[in-house]
């Protein structure tokens, strides 16, 4: 069950990071209606600092996805090799 959750978290983080990064780089950011109630906040996300912040979040999500897949592969390999050692 833990490997399934880690796998889902990996795909969520990878997809989210890549989507957010692509939207920021192509200047296609769409903000929810709630953000438009505070005009200063909405304008911030369209400045260079706001886009940089969003790009940083996207990079952190993608890096977290790589850590998740690293731990997932480590867990699967440890389980596999533990079973192989038990057979001998």
Secondary structure as a PSIPRED ss2 file (coil, helix, strand):
# PSIPRED VFORMAT (PSIPRED V4.0)

   1 X C   1.000  0.000  0.000
   2 X H   0.000  1.000  0.000
   3 X H   0.000  1.000  0.000
   4 X H   0.000  1.000  0.000
   5 X H   0.000  1.000  0.000
   6 X H   0.000  1.000  0.000
   7 X H   0.000  1.000  0.000
   8 X H   0.000  1.000  0.000
   9 X H   0.000  1.000  0.000
  10 X H   0.000  1.000  0.000
  11 X H   0.000  1.000  0.000
  12 X H   0.000  1.000  0.000
  13 X H   0.000  1.000  0.000
  14 X H   0.000  1.000  0.000
  15 X H   0.000  1.000  0.000
  16 X H   0.000  1.000  0.000
  17 X H   0.000  1.000  0.000
  18 X H   0.000  1.000  0.000
  19 X H   0.000  1.000  0.000
  20 X H   0.000  1.000  0.000
  21 X H   0.000  1.000  0.000
  22 X H   0.000  1.000  0.000
  23 X H   0.000  1.000  0.000
  24 X H   0.000  1.000  0.000
  25 X H   0.000  1.000  0.000
  26 X C   1.000  0.000  0.000
  27 X C   1.000  0.000  0.000
  28 X C   1.000  0.000  0.000
  29 X C   1.000  0.000  0.000
  30 X C   1.000  0.000  0.000
  31 X C   1.000  0.000  0.000
  32 X C   1.000  0.000  0.000
  33 X H   0.000  1.000  0.000
  34 X H   0.000  1.000  0.000
  35 X H   0.000  1.000  0.000
  36 X H   0.000  1.000  0.000
  37 X H   0.000  1.000  0.000
  38 X C   1.000  0.000  0.000
  39 X H   0.000  1.000  0.000
  40 X H   0.000  1.000  0.000
  41 X H   0.000  1.000  0.000
  42 X H   0.000  1.000  0.000
  43 X H   0.000  1.000  0.000
  44 X H   0.000  1.000  0.000
  45 X C   1.000  0.000  0.000
  46 X C   1.000  0.000  0.000
  47 X C   1.000  0.000  0.000
  48 X H   0.000  1.000  0.000
  49 X H   0.000  1.000  0.000
  50 X H   0.000  1.000  0.000
  51 X H   0.000  1.000  0.000
  52 X H   0.000  1.000  0.000
  53 X H   0.000  1.000  0.000
  54 X H   0.000  1.000  0.000
  55 X H   0.000  1.000  0.000
  56 X H   0.000  1.000  0.000
  57 X H   0.000  1.000  0.000
  58 X H   0.000  1.000  0.000
  59 X H   0.000  1.000  0.000
  60 X H   0.000  1.000  0.000
  61 X H   0.000  1.000  0.000
  62 X H   0.000  1.000  0.000
  63 X H   0.000  1.000  0.000
  64 X H   0.000  1.000  0.000
  65 X H   0.000  1.000  0.000
  66 X H   0.000  1.000  0.000
  67 X H   0.000  1.000  0.000
  68 X H   0.000  1.000  0.000
  69 X H   0.000  1.000  0.000
  70 X H   0.000  1.000  0.000
  71 X H   0.000  1.000  0.000
  72 X H   0.000  1.000  0.000
  73 X H   0.000  1.000  0.000
  74 X H   0.000  1.000  0.000
  75 X H   0.000  1.000  0.000
  76 X H   0.000  1.000  0.000
  77 X H   0.000  1.000  0.000
  78 X H   0.000  1.000  0.000
  79 X H   0.000  1.000  0.000
  80 X H   0.000  1.000  0.000
  81 X H   0.000  1.000  0.000
  82 X H   0.000  1.000  0.000
  83 X H   0.000  1.000  0.000
  84 X H   0.000  1.000  0.000
  85 X H   0.000  1.000  0.000
  86 X H   0.000  1.000  0.000
  87 X H   0.000  1.000  0.000
  88 X C   1.000  0.000  0.000
